[in-house]
Amino acid sequence: MATNKKPGNWKKRTLGVRAGTMRSGFQETSEALFMTSGYAYEEAEEAEARFKGEIGGYQYSRFGNPTISMFEDRMAALEGAAVGRATATGMAAVTSVFLAGLKTGDHVVAAKAMFGSCLHVVEQILPRFGITTTLVDGTDVSAWEKAVRPQTRMLFLETPSNPTLAIVDLGAVARIADKHGALMVVDNAFATPALQRPIEFGAHIVVHSTTKYIDGQGRALGGMILCGQKFLDDHLQVFLRNTGPSISPFNAWLHLKSLETLDLRMKAHCENAVRVSDFLAGQKKVTRVLYPFRADHPQHNLARAQMEGGGGVVAFEVEGGKKSAFKLANALGLIDISNNLGDAKSLITHPETTTHQKLTPEARAALGVTSGLLRLSVGLEDADDLCEDLEQALKVA
């Protein structure tokens, strides 16, 4: 296969369309989908040499696949990482980083404001392997420093966080990680590399649920790990090869093609989210609106310093708690009720009873996940239509 021209000083939009492209002998302009589990060899000696690592080439799609390689290379180019490895889901990416890079006796510091499943892995699964964890307020830089121990090997965070959109100072936490010889791992699913590149601020590893904005149309599951060559060689590659959290070539192809429009889509999501957040802030029944680029967001200045846009998610709270939140959601005619996000279609979620349902009431309260909180993934519909739908639903709530 022929490799496309290597990126020079290409901008993000160009990288999203061109980076990592490989063409077969047919010289197709649209990236090829290689739906194959295995690969043939011209002779037995070639198979032996590939398995010994003496020559390049594909062996088995659990180890590597041309379509998946293109997706990995394009994501790495967009994030500014040395290498990328795709996984079946976002949670497979997060869990693989932890289990590949940690061992019994190690310690992890993590921001408590995170997706419910990530919190389960940190609090419930890692301790089974003798890996201890400490949760901190991610917005408090001093809390990170205080929580670090001699055994600390990773600092984990997501920014903006799910669902309250808390912002963590990437540069400050990266400096703490470097000071103590730990790896900083950032979940960048909400912002995507179109809006934020954590590696530029010192992050060592970036993970994604590519199911969300990378796919962008709610079609297929996927995950991605972006890291340095050393972490891949010393820890990740052997783990992925032998445990098999592999992405389907078809899903990788869908996400690869979606990267062509990522920059355009994220700008449109941001424009709509600004309109919707401003509208909600003017409604009497709405007691709180959280959006990173609004001046009333607690980390507004920090968000603008490390993000190019506020993202496509708006969190807001309605008076009357769960009863009013449910009435509002049920009254919506255009916006769908769903626990997913990052779709072209606008989706609303009640985190207390879905994504963060397994947390204790105390843990939810500490994160600001109240009974009246709703998470709105603002899609690509006309913003006026979205505001009209919310307005009529608020009257019912």
C-alpha positions in Angstrom: 0.0 0.0 0.0 1.2 3.5 -0.8 1.2 6.1 2.0 -0.1 9.5 1.3 2.1 12.6 1.6 3.2 13.2 5.2 1.8 16.2 7.0 4.0 19.3 6.9 2.6 22.3 8.6 -1.0 21.2 7.9 -3.8 22.8 9.9 -6.3 20.7 11.9 -8.9 20.7 9.2 -6.4 19.4 6.6 -5.1 16.8 9.0 -8.7 15.6 9.6 -9.1 15.0 5.9 -5.7 13.8 4.8 -3.5 12.6 7.7 -2.6 8.9 7.8 -4.2 8.0 4.5 -3.0 4.9 2.7 -4.0 3.8 -0.8 -4.0 0.4 -2.3 -2.9 -0.4 -5.8 -6.4 0.8 -7.0 -5.5 4.4 -5.9 -9.0 4.9 -4.4 -9.7 8.4 -3.2 -12.0 7.3 -0.3 -10.1 5.3 2.3 -10.5 1.6 1.8 -12.4 -0.6 4.3 -10.4 -3.8 4.9 -13.0 -6.3 6.4 -10.6 -9.1 7.1 -9.6 -11.0 10.2 -6.4 -12.5 8.7 -3.7 -12.0 6.1 -2.0 -14.4 3.7 1.8 -14.8 3.2 3.7 -15.5 0.0 5.7 -18.1 1.9 6.1 -19.6 5.4 9.4 -17.8 5.9 7.6 -14.5 5.5 5.0 -15.5 8.2 7.9 -16.4 10.5 9.7 -13.1 9.9 6.5 -11.1 10.6 5.8 -12.8 13.9 9.5 -12.3 14.9 9.2 -8.6 14.1 12.0 -8.9 11.6 9.8 -7.4 8.8 6.7 -5.3 8.7 3.2 -6.3 7.7 -0.1 -7.3 9.1 -0.7 -10.7 10.7 -4.1 -10.6 12.3 -6.7 -7.8 12.8 -6.6 -8.1 16.5 -3.0 -6.9 16.2 -3.4 -4.5 13.3 -5.4 -3.7 10.2 -4.9 -1.2 7.4 -8.2 0.7 8.0 -7.6 0.8 11.8 -4.0 2.0 11.2 -5.3 4.9 9.2 -7.7 5.9 11.9 -5.0 5.6 14.6 -2.5 7.7 12.5 -5.0 10.4 11.8 -6.1 10.7 15.4 -2.4 10.8 16.5 -1.8 13.6 14.0 -4.8 15.6 15.2 -3.8 15.2 18.9 -0.1 15.8 18.3 0.8 12.4 19.7 3.5 10.1 18.6 1.2 7.1 18.2 -2.4 6.0 18.6 -4.1 2.7 19.3 -7.9 2.2 18.7 -10.1 0.2 21.0 -13.6 -1.2 20.9 -15.0 1.5 23.2 -14.0 4.5 25.2 -14.1 2.5 28.4 -11.8 -0.1 26.8 -9.3 2.7 26.2 -9.4 4.0 29.7 -9.2 0.5 31.3 -6.4 -0.6 29.0 -4.3 2.4 30.0 -4.7 1.7 33.7 -4.2 -2.1 33.5 -1.3 -1.8 31.0 0.6 0.9 32.8 0.0 0.0 36.5 0.9 -2.9 38.8 0.2 -4.0 42.4 1.4 -1.3 44.8 1.0 1.6 42.4 -1.2 4.6 43.2 -3.5 6.7 41.1 -4.7 10.3 41.8 -7.9 11.1 39.9 -10.3 14.0 39.6 -13.6 13.0 41.3 -15.6 14.8 38.5 -15.7 12.0 35.9 -17.9 9.7 34.0 -19.6 7.1 36.2 -18.0 4.1 34.5 -14.6 5.7 34.8 -15.2 6.2 38.5 -16.2 2.6 38.9 -12.9 1.4 37.3 -10.9 3.7 39.6 -12.8 3.0 42.8 -13.9 -0.6 42.3 -11.7 -2.5 39.8 -8.2 -1.1 40.3 -8.2 -1.9 44.1 -8.9 -5.6 43.2 -5.4 -5.6 41.7 -3.8 -3.9 44.7 -3.7 -0.5 43.0 -4.8 2.3 45.4 -6.6 5.5 44.4 -7.2 8.9 45.7 -10.0 11.2 44.4 -9.5 15.0 44.5 -11.3 18.1 43.4 -9.7 18.4 40.0 -10.2 22.2 39.9 -8.0 22.6 43.0 -4.4 22.4 41.8 -3.1 22.2 45.4 -5.2 19.1 46.0 -3.3 17.2 43.2 0.0 18.0 44.8 -1.1 17.0 48.3 -2.5 13.7 47.1 0.7 12.5 45.3 2.6 9.7 47.1 5.9 8.0 46.3 3.9 5.2 44.7 1.8 7.5 42.5 2.2 6.5 38.8 -0.8 8.1 37.1 -2.9 11.3 37.4 -6.2 10.9 35.6 -8.8 13.5 34.7 -11.4 14.6 32.2 -11.8 18.2 31.2 -14.5 19.4 30.6 -15.9 16.9 33.0 -19.1 14.8 32.7 -21.7 16.2 33.4 -21.0 19.4 35.2 -18.3 20.6 32.7 -15.7 21.4 35.4 -12.4 22.5 33.9 -9.0 21.3 35.1 -5.8 23.3 34.6 -3.9 21.0 32.2 -0.6 22.7 32.4 -0.5 22.9 36.2 -1.4 19.2 36.7 1.1 18.2 34.0 3.9 20.0 35.9 2.9 18.1 39.1 3.0 14.8 37.2 6.4 15.6 35.7 7.8 16.6 39.1 6.9 13.2 40.6 7.6 11.0 37.6 4.0 10.2 37.0 2.0 10.0 33.8 -0.9 12.4 33.2 -3.8 10.8 31.5 -6.6 13.1 30.0 -10.0 12.1 28.7 -10.5 14.5 25.9 -13.9 13.2 24.6 -15.9 16.3 25.4 -13.6 18.8 23.7 -12.0 16.6 21.0 -8.7 17.7 19.3 -10.7 20.2 17.4 -11.0 22.3 20.5 -8.3 21.1 22.9 -5.0 19.3 22.6 -3.9 18.2 26.1 -0.5 17.0 24.9 0.4 20.6 24.1 -0.1 21.4 27.8 2.1 18.5 28.9 -0.3 15.5 29.1 1.4 12.2 28.5 -1.6 10.1 27.4 -5.0 11.1 25.9 -8.0 8.8 25.7 -11.2 9.2 23.8 -14.6 7.6 23.5 -14.7 8.0 19.8 -18.3 6.9 20.0 -19.1 10.5 20.9 -18.0 13.5 18.7 -15.4 11.6 16.7 -18.1 9.5 15.2 -20.5 12.4 15.5 -23.7 10.7 14.3 -24.4 8.1 17.0 -23.6 5.1 14.8 -20.7 3.1 16.1 -18.7 2.4 19.3 -15.0 3.1 19.5 -12.2 4.3 21.7 -8.7 5.7 21.2 -5.4 5.9 23.2 -2.9 8.5 22.1 0.6 8.3 23.8 4.3 8.3 23.3 6.3 5.5 21.7 7.9 4.5 25.0 4.5 3.8 26.7 3.4 1.9 23.7 6.5 -0.2 23.5 6.9 -0.8 27.3 3.3 -1.3 28.3 0.4 -0.8 25.9 1.3 -2.9 22.8 1.7 -6.2 24.6 -1.4 -5.6 26.7 -3.6 -4.8 23.7 -2.2 -7.7 21.6 -2.9 -10.3 24.2 -6.1 -9.1 25.8 -7.9 -8.0 22.5 -10.0 -4.9 23.1 -10.0 -4.4 19.4 -12.1 -2.1 17.4 -14.0 -3.4 14.3 -12.4 -2.3 11.0 -15.9 -1.1 10.0 -16.3 1.1 13.1 -12.7 2.4 12.6 -13.6 3.3 9.0 -16.8 5.1 10.1 -14.8 7.1 12.6 -11.9 7.7 10.2 -14.3 9.2 7.6 -16.0 11.3 10.4 -12.7 13.0 11.1 -13.0 14.7 7.8 -15.8 16.9 9.1 -14.7 17.0 12.8 -13.4 20.6 12.8 -16.5 21.9 10.9 -18.9 20.0 13.1 -17.4 21.1 16.4 -17.5 24.7 15.4 -21.2 24.3 14.6 -21.8 22.4 17.9 -20.2 25.3 19.8 -22.2 28.0 18.0 -25.4 26.2 18.8 -24.4 25.5 22.4 -23.7 29.2 23.0 -27.1 30.1 21.7 -28.9 27.5 23.8 -26.9 28.3 27.0 -27.7 32.0 26.7 -31.4 31.2 26.1 -31.6 28.9 29.1 -29.8 31.4 31.3 -32.7 33.8 30.7 -35.5 31.4 31.7 -37.0 31.8 35.2 -37.4 28.1 35.9 -33.7 27.5 35.2 -31.7 28.0 38.3 -28.2 27.3 37.0 -26.5 27.0 33.6 -23.1 25.5 33.1 -21.2 26.1 29.9 -17.4 26.7 29.8 -17.4 29.8 27.6 -20.1 31.6 29.5 -18.7 34.4 31.8 -20.5 32.9 34.8 -18.8 29.5 34.5 -16.5 29.0 37.6 -13.5 28.3 35.4 -14.4 30.5 32.5 -11.0 32.1 32.1 -9.2 28.8 32.3 -11.5 27.3 29.7 -10.8 30.1 27.2 -7.0 29.7 27.9 -6.9 26.0 27.0 -9.9 25.5 24.7 -10.7 27.0 21.3 -14.5 26.6 21.9 -16.8 25.7 24.8 -17.9 22.4 23.3 -21.3 21.1 22.5 -22.6 20.2 25.9 -24.6 22.4 28.2 -25.7 21.5 31.7 -28.6 23.2 33.4 -30.7 22.9 36.5 -34.4 23.4 36.8 -36.3 24.2 39.9 -38.5 21.4 41.3 -35.9 18.6 41.2 -36.4 15.3 39.5 -40.1 15.7 39.0 -39.7 18.9 37.0 -36.6 17.6 35.1 -38.6 14.5 34.0 -41.6 16.7 33.0 -39.3 18.9 30.9 -37.6 15.9 29.2 -40.9 14.2 28.5 -42.4 17.4 27.0 -39.6 17.9 24.4 -40.7 17.3 20.9 -37.5 17.8 19.0 -34.8 16.9 21.5 -34.5 13.2 22.3 -34.0 11.6 25.7 -30.8 9.6 25.6 -27.7 8.8 27.7 -25.4 9.3 24.7 -23.9 12.5 23.6 -21.9 14.0 20.7 -24.6 13.2 18.1 -25.7 15.4 15.3 -29.1 15.1 17.0 -29.7 17.0 20.3 -29.9 14.6 23.2 -30.9 15.3 26.8 -29.9 13.2 29.9 -30.9 13.2 33.5 -27.5 12.2 35.1 -28.8 11.4 38.6 -30.9 8.5 37.3 -28.7 7.3 34.4 -25.0 8.0 33.9 -24.3 8.7 37.6 -27.1 6.6 39.1 -24.7 4.1 40.7 -22.9 6.8 42.7 -24.0 7.4 46.3 -26.1 10.5 47.0 -23.2 12.0 48.8 -20.9 11.5 45.8 -23.4 13.0 43.4 -23.8 16.0 45.7 -20.1 16.5 45.8 -20.0 16.6 42.0 -23.0 19.0 41.7 -25.2 16.3 40.2 -28.5 17.4 41.6 -32.0 16.0 41.1 -32.8 18.9 38.8 -29.7 18.8 36.7 -30.0 18.0 33.0 -27.2 17.4 30.5 -28.0 18.6 27.0 -25.8 17.5 24.1 -26.5 20.3 21.6 -26.7 18.9 18.1 -26.6 20.4 14.7 -30.2 21.4 14.3 -31.2 25.0 13.8 -30.6 26.8 17.2 -33.9 28.6 17.0 -35.8 25.3 16.7 -33.9 24.0 19.8 -34.7 27.0 21.8 -38.4 26.9 20.9 -38.5 23.2 21.9 -36.9 24.0 25.3 -39.2 27.0 25.8 -42.4 25.0 25.4 -41.0 22.1 27.5 -40.1 24.6 30.3 -43.7 25.8 30.4 -44.8 22.2 31.2 -42.0 21.7 33.8 
